[in-house]
């Protein structure tokens, strides 16, 4: 089975080589979409991965869509999205891929709340719980973790995804599209490890309000 791992990266030169090498060493094809970085992200990823560059920063949603399109063009049978900041474990990819096969699903969604969330703050835990409740109410999906960037999808599932929310609201948008597709999905326990580096680059409370505004605006313009 041809498994491609898509990593969207913006100014991740400090960690990207270790992240990509860890995935590539397990035998997966990797495409890193450099989203207008101003550091050496693409140069440090290049020895381990295919690289695609956005000339300007468009946001993680746009970078993931570019990576998904690239992987489909290469004949990917399964596509995995994987964060660039070191929070995810390459060892969790295989259980996601196996779940697609064993449970006849088109989407396998990682859950830190079924697995482990190491060094997560109380405020972040509460924010993620609120986001999960919001997504359950708006999509009908019964999930425990709705803003986890570690997910796998079959080729069919990937063709049903078309991200238009360029910024962080894409995490909710992709779930809305999964719900609309009516294709089967499963959750899989994964481990997320928060570090000082990843927390500094992650979402803040103000970002959550921006995401909600983006989502409501899109609903109004449908």
C-alpha positions as CSV (number, residue, x, y, z in Angstrom):
1,X,0.0,0.0,0.0
2,X,1.4,3.4,-1.0
3,X,1.2,5.6,2.1
4,X,2.1,9.3,1.8
5,X,2.6,11.6,4.8
6,X,1.8,15.3,4.3
7,X,3.6,17.8,6.6
8,X,2.7,21.5,6.4
9,X,5.6,23.6,7.7
10,X,6.2,27.2,8.4
11,X,9.5,28.3,9.9
12,X,10.2,24.9,11.5
13,X,14.0,24.8,10.7
14,X,14.8,24.0,14.3
15,X,12.9,20.6,14.3
16,X,11.8,19.7,10.8
17,X,14.8,17.5,10.0
18,X,14.2,15.2,13.0
19,X,10.4,15.1,12.4
20,X,10.7,14.2,8.7
21,X,13.6,11.8,9.3
22,X,11.6,9.9,11.9
23,X,8.7,9.4,9.5
24,X,10.9,8.6,6.4
25,X,12.9,6.0,8.4
26,X,9.7,4.0,8.8
27,X,9.4,3.7,5.0
28,X,6.7,6.2,4.3
29,X,6.8,8.7,1.4
30,X,6.8,12.2,2.8
31,X,5.9,15.5,1.2
32,X,6.7,18.7,3.1
33,X,4.8,21.8,2.0
34,X,6.9,24.8,3.0
35,X,4.4,27.5,3.5
36,X,6.5,30.6,2.7
37,X,9.1,30.0,5.4
38,X,11.8,32.6,5.9
39,X,14.2,30.2,7.5
40,X,15.9,27.0,6.3
41,X,12.9,24.8,6.7
42,X,12.8,23.5,3.1
43,X,16.6,22.9,3.0
44,X,16.6,20.8,6.2
45,X,13.6,18.8,5.1
46,X,14.8,18.1,1.5
47,X,17.2,15.2,2.3
48,X,14.3,13.2,3.7
49,X,11.3,14.3,1.7
50,X,9.7,15.7,-1.4
51,X,9.3,19.4,-1.0
52,X,6.8,21.8,-2.4
53,X,7.0,25.6,-1.7
54,X,4.4,28.3,-1.3
55,X,6.1,31.6,-2.3
56,X,4.1,33.3,0.5
57,X,2.5,32.1,3.7
58,X,-1.0,31.0,3.0
59,X,-1.8,29.1,6.2
60,X,-1.8,25.5,7.3
61,X,-5.1,24.6,5.6
62,X,-3.8,25.7,2.2
63,X,-0.5,23.9,2.8
64,X,-2.3,20.7,3.7
65,X,-4.5,20.9,0.6
66,X,-1.4,21.4,-1.6
67,X,0.2,18.3,0.1
68,X,-2.9,16.2,-0.4
69,X,-3.1,17.1,-4.0
70,X,0.6,16.3,-4.5
71,X,0.2,12.9,-2.8
72,X,-2.8,12.1,-5.0
73,X,-0.9,13.0,-8.1
74,X,1.8,10.5,-7.0
75,X,-0.7,7.7,-6.7
76,X,-1.1,7.6,-2.9
77,X,-3.5,5.0,-1.7
78,X,-3.4,6.4,1.9
79,X,-2.6,9.9,3.0
80,X,-1.6,10.9,6.5
81,X,-1.4,14.4,7.8
82,X,1.3,15.0,10.4
83,X,2.3,18.1,12.3
84,X,5.8,19.7,11.8
85,X,6.4,20.8,15.4
86,X,7.4,17.5,16.9
87,X,4.2,16.8,18.9
88,X,3.2,13.7,16.9
89,X,4.9,10.3,17.0
90,X,5.8,8.5,13.7
91,X,5.0,5.3,15.5
92,X,1.3,6.3,15.6
93,X,1.0,6.3,11.8
94,X,0.8,2.5,11.4
95,X,-2.2,2.1,13.8
96,X,-4.0,4.8,11.9
97,X,-3.3,3.1,8.5
98,X,-4.2,-0.3,10.0
99,X,-7.6,1.1,11.3
100,X,-8.5,2.1,7.8
101,X,-7.9,-1.4,6.5
102,X,-9.2,-3.4,9.5
103,X,-12.3,-1.4,10.1
104,X,-13.2,-0.6,6.5
105,X,-13.0,3.1,7.1
106,X,-12.1,6.0,4.9
107,X,-10.9,8.3,7.7
108,X,-8.9,7.4,10.8
109,X,-8.7,10.3,13.2
110,X,-6.2,10.5,16.0
111,X,-7.4,11.1,19.5
112,X,-5.1,12.3,22.3
113,X,-8.0,11.8,24.8
114,X,-8.3,8.1,23.9
115,X,-4.5,7.9,24.0
116,X,-2.2,10.3,25.9
117,X,-1.7,14.0,26.0
118,X,1.7,14.6,27.7
119,X,2.3,17.9,29.5
120,X,-1.0,19.4,28.3
121,X,-2.1,22.5,30.3
122,X,-5.5,22.7,31.9
123,X,-6.5,25.7,29.8
124,X,-5.6,23.9,26.6
125,X,-7.4,20.8,27.6
126,X,-10.5,22.9,28.3
127,X,-10.2,24.7,25.0
128,X,-10.0,21.5,23.1
129,X,-13.0,20.0,25.0
130,X,-15.0,23.1,24.0
131,X,-13.9,22.8,20.4
132,X,-14.9,19.1,20.4
133,X,-18.4,20.0,21.7
134,X,-18.8,22.7,19.1
135,X,-17.8,20.3,16.3
136,X,-20.2,17.6,17.6
137,X,-23.0,20.1,17.6
138,X,-22.3,21.4,14.1
139,X,-21.3,18.2,12.3
140,X,-23.0,15.4,14.2
141,X,-19.7,13.5,14.3
142,X,-19.2,11.6,17.6
143,X,-15.6,12.3,18.4
144,X,-13.4,12.8,21.5
145,X,-10.8,15.0,19.9
146,X,-11.6,17.4,17.0
147,X,-8.5,19.5,16.6
148,X,-5.9,16.8,16.2
149,X,-3.7,17.1,13.1
150,X,-2.7,13.5,13.0
151,X,-5.2,11.7,10.7
152,X,-5.2,9.2,7.9
153,X,-7.5,8.9,4.9
154,X,-8.0,6.6,2.0
155,X,-7.6,7.8,-1.6
156,X,-11.4,8.0,-1.8
157,X,-11.6,10.0,1.4
158,X,-8.9,12.4,0.3
159,X,-10.8,13.2,-2.9
160,X,-13.7,14.4,-0.7
161,X,-11.5,16.9,1.1
162,X,-11.2,20.4,-0.4
163,X,-9.9,22.8,2.2
164,X,-10.9,26.5,1.7
165,X,-10.2,27.7,5.2
166,X,-6.5,28.6,4.8
167,X,-5.8,29.3,8.5
168,X,-6.4,27.1,11.6
169,X,-10.2,26.8,11.0
170,X,-9.4,24.1,8.5
171,X,-9.3,21.6,11.4
172,X,-13.1,22.1,11.8
173,X,-13.7,22.4,8.1
174,X,-12.2,19.0,7.4
175,X,-14.5,17.4,9.9
176,X,-17.5,19.1,8.3
177,X,-16.4,17.7,5.0
178,X,-16.0,14.2,6.5
179,X,-19.5,14.4,7.9
180,X,-20.8,15.6,4.5
181,X,-19.1,12.8,2.7
182,X,-21.0,10.1,4.7
183,X,-17.9,7.9,4.4
184,X,-17.0,5.8,7.5
185,X,-14.6,7.1,10.1
186,X,-13.0,5.8,13.2
187,X,-11.0,7.3,16.1
188,X,-7.6,5.8,17.0
189,X,-5.7,6.5,20.2
190,X,-2.5,8.5,19.7
191,X,0.1,10.3,21.9
192,X,0.6,14.0,21.7
193,X,3.6,15.4,23.6
194,X,3.7,19.1,24.3
195,X,7.0,20.9,24.5
196,X,8.0,24.4,25.2
197,X,8.7,24.8,21.4
198,X,5.4,23.3,20.2
199,X,3.3,25.3,22.8
200,X,5.0,28.5,21.7
201,X,4.0,27.9,18.1
202,X,0.5,26.6,18.9
203,X,-2.9,28.1,19.2
204,X,-3.8,30.6,21.9
205,X,-7.2,31.4,23.3
206,X,-7.6,34.4,20.9
207,X,-7.0,32.1,18.0
208,X,-10.0,30.0,19.0
209,X,-12.3,33.0,18.7
210,X,-10.8,33.8,15.3
211,X,-11.5,30.2,14.2
212,X,-15.1,30.5,15.3
213,X,-15.6,33.7,13.4
214,X,-14.1,32.2,10.3
215,X,-16.4,29.2,10.5
216,X,-19.5,31.3,11.2
217,X,-18.6,33.6,8.3
218,X,-18.3,30.7,5.9
219,X,-21.6,29.3,7.0
220,X,-23.3,32.7,6.3
221,X,-21.8,32.9,2.8
222,X,-22.9,29.4,1.7
